[in-house]
Amino acid sequence: MDTKDFIKSGILESHALGFSTEEEKEYIKYMISENEDISNYVTDLESEIKSYFNQNQVPPPPDVREVIQLRNIKSDIQKKKFVFNQTSKEKNENKNEYLDIEVNDTYIKVHKYWRPAFIAIFILSKIFLIAGLYYYFKTTSLTEEVVRLKTEIQQIK
């Protein structure tokens, strides 16, 4: 196969993008070692692909980036093993290690003892509301009865 035909075939592009099979990979390695034009074409092609991807890259959303960083921190912590025979200097160094975790949460986190307090306040507010309505209606009915009794007394006089 001629060098120009080999370049035009697209095998080098599929190799640079990682789509070639094992047989094609070995054949391309052989051709690169034998032919300097193909070697130069492959290096130019790889640099063009790299510059294309660098120019058209899209950064991940910030939330995804935070999740990935937290996963990396978690995996690093899990990889560290506790050593029982530490010197005092090593213990002091390990005491200074801590995690900087920044959370973007829109939820309110409440201590577990506040939940029953809020429920009790809610129930008490409903009881007082019902009692207030009861006494309001009772007083209005009593005032109406007082007015009715006054009119009866005046009619009797």
C-alpha positions as CSV (number, residue, x, y, z in Angstrom):
1,M,0.0,0.0,0.0
2,D,1.3,3.5,-0.9
3,T,1.9,6.0,1.8
4,K,-0.7,8.5,0.6
5,D,-3.3,5.7,0.2
6,F,-2.5,4.5,3.7
7,I,-3.0,8.1,5.1
8,K,-6.2,8.6,3.1
9,S,-7.7,5.3,4.3
10,G,-8.6,6.7,7.7
11,I,-6.9,4.0,9.7
12,L,-4.6,6.5,11.4
13,E,-7.5,8.7,12.5
14,S,-9.3,5.7,14.0
15,H,-6.0,4.8,15.7
16,A,-5.6,8.3,17.1
17,L,-9.1,8.3,18.5
18,G,-8.7,4.8,20.0
19,F,-11.2,3.0,17.7
20,S,-8.7,0.6,16.0
21,T,-8.5,-3.1,16.7
22,E,-5.4,-4.9,18.0
23,E,-4.3,-6.0,14.5
24,E,-4.6,-2.5,13.2
25,K,-2.7,-1.1,16.1
26,E,0.2,-3.5,15.5
27,Y,0.2,-2.7,11.8
28,I,0.1,1.0,12.4
29,K,3.0,0.7,14.9
30,Y,4.9,-1.2,12.3
31,M,4.1,1.4,9.6
32,I,5.1,4.3,11.9
33,S,8.4,2.7,12.6
34,E,9.1,2.1,8.9
35,N,7.8,5.3,7.3
36,E,8.8,8.8,8.5
37,D,5.9,10.5,6.6
38,I,3.4,8.4,8.4
39,S,5.1,9.1,11.7
40,N,5.0,12.9,11.1
41,Y,1.4,12.6,10.0
42,V,0.4,10.8,13.2
43,T,2.2,13.3,15.4
44,D,0.5,16.2,13.6
45,L,-2.9,14.4,13.8
46,E,-2.5,13.9,17.5
47,S,-1.6,17.5,18.1
48,E,-4.6,18.7,16.0
49,I,-7.0,16.4,17.9
50,K,-5.6,17.6,21.2
51,S,-5.9,21.3,20.3
52,Y,-9.4,20.7,18.9
53,F,-10.5,19.0,22.2
54,N,-8.8,21.8,24.3
55,Q,-10.6,24.5,22.3
56,N,-14.0,22.9,22.4
57,Q,-13.9,21.6,26.0
58,V,-16.9,22.2,28.2
59,P,-16.3,22.5,31.9
60,P,-18.5,20.3,34.2
61,P,-21.2,21.9,36.3
62,P,-20.0,23.1,39.7
63,D,-22.2,20.7,41.5
64,V,-20.6,17.7,39.7
65,R,-17.2,19.0,40.4
66,E,-17.9,19.3,44.1
67,V,-19.3,15.7,44.2
68,I,-16.2,14.4,42.5
69,Q,-13.9,16.3,44.8
70,L,-15.8,14.9,47.9
71,R,-15.6,11.4,46.5
72,N,-11.8,11.8,46.0
73,I,-11.4,13.1,49.5
74,K,-13.5,10.2,50.8
75,S,-11.5,7.6,48.9
76,D,-8.2,9.2,50.1
77,I,-9.4,8.9,53.7
78,Q,-10.4,5.3,53.2
79,K,-7.0,4.5,51.7
80,K,-5.1,5.8,54.7
81,K,-4.6,3.1,57.4
82,F,-4.3,3.8,61.0
83,V,-0.8,3.0,62.4
84,F,-0.7,1.9,66.0
85,N,3.0,2.5,66.5
86,Q,3.2,6.2,65.9
87,T,5.7,8.6,67.4
88,S,4.5,11.8,69.1
89,K,5.6,13.8,66.1
90,E,3.6,11.7,63.7
91,K,0.5,12.0,66.0
92,N,0.8,15.8,66.0
93,E,1.0,15.8,62.2
94,N,-2.1,13.6,62.0
95,K,-4.0,15.9,64.4
96,N,-3.6,18.8,62.1
97,E,-5.2,16.9,59.2
98,Y,-8.9,17.8,58.7
99,L,-11.3,17.9,55.9
100,D,-12.6,21.2,54.3
101,I,-16.1,20.3,53.3
102,E,-18.3,23.0,51.8
103,V,-21.9,22.1,51.4
104,N,-24.3,23.9,49.1
105,D,-27.6,22.9,50.7
106,T,-30.9,24.7,50.6
107,Y,-32.5,22.5,53.2
108,I,-32.7,23.5,56.9
109,K,-31.2,21.0,59.2
110,V,-32.8,20.9,62.6
111,H,-31.5,19.1,65.7
112,K,-33.5,15.9,66.5
113,Y,-34.8,17.3,69.8
114,W,-36.3,20.4,68.1
115,R,-38.7,18.3,66.0
116,P,-40.9,17.2,69.0
117,A,-40.9,20.7,70.3
118,F,-42.1,22.1,67.0
119,I,-44.8,19.4,66.9
120,A,-45.9,20.2,70.4
121,I,-46.1,24.0,69.6
122,F,-48.1,23.2,66.5
123,I,-50.6,21.1,68.5
124,L,-50.9,23.6,71.3
125,S,-51.5,26.4,68.8
126,K,-54.4,24.4,67.3
127,I,-55.9,23.8,70.7
128,F,-55.7,27.5,71.6
129,L,-57.3,28.4,68.3
130,I,-60.2,26.0,68.9
131,A,-60.6,27.3,72.5
132,G,-60.5,30.9,71.4
133,L,-63.2,30.3,68.7
134,Y,-65.3,28.4,71.3
135,Y,-65.2,31.2,73.8
136,Y,-65.7,33.9,71.1
137,F,-68.9,32.2,70.0
138,K,-70.0,31.6,73.6
139,T,-69.5,35.2,74.5
140,T,-71.4,36.4,71.4
141,S,-74.3,34.1,72.2
142,L,-74.3,35.3,75.8
143,T,-74.3,39.0,74.8
144,E,-77.2,38.3,72.5
145,E,-79.0,36.6,75.4
146,V,-78.3,39.5,77.7
147,V,-79.7,41.9,75.1
148,R,-82.8,39.7,74.7
149,L,-83.3,39.6,78.4
150,K,-82.9,43.3,78.8
151,T,-85.6,43.8,76.1
152,E,-87.9,41.4,77.9
153,I,-87.4,43.2,81.2
154,Q,-88.1,46.6,79.6
155,Q,-91.2,45.1,78.0
156,I,-92.5,43.8,81.4
157,K,-92.0,47.2,83.1
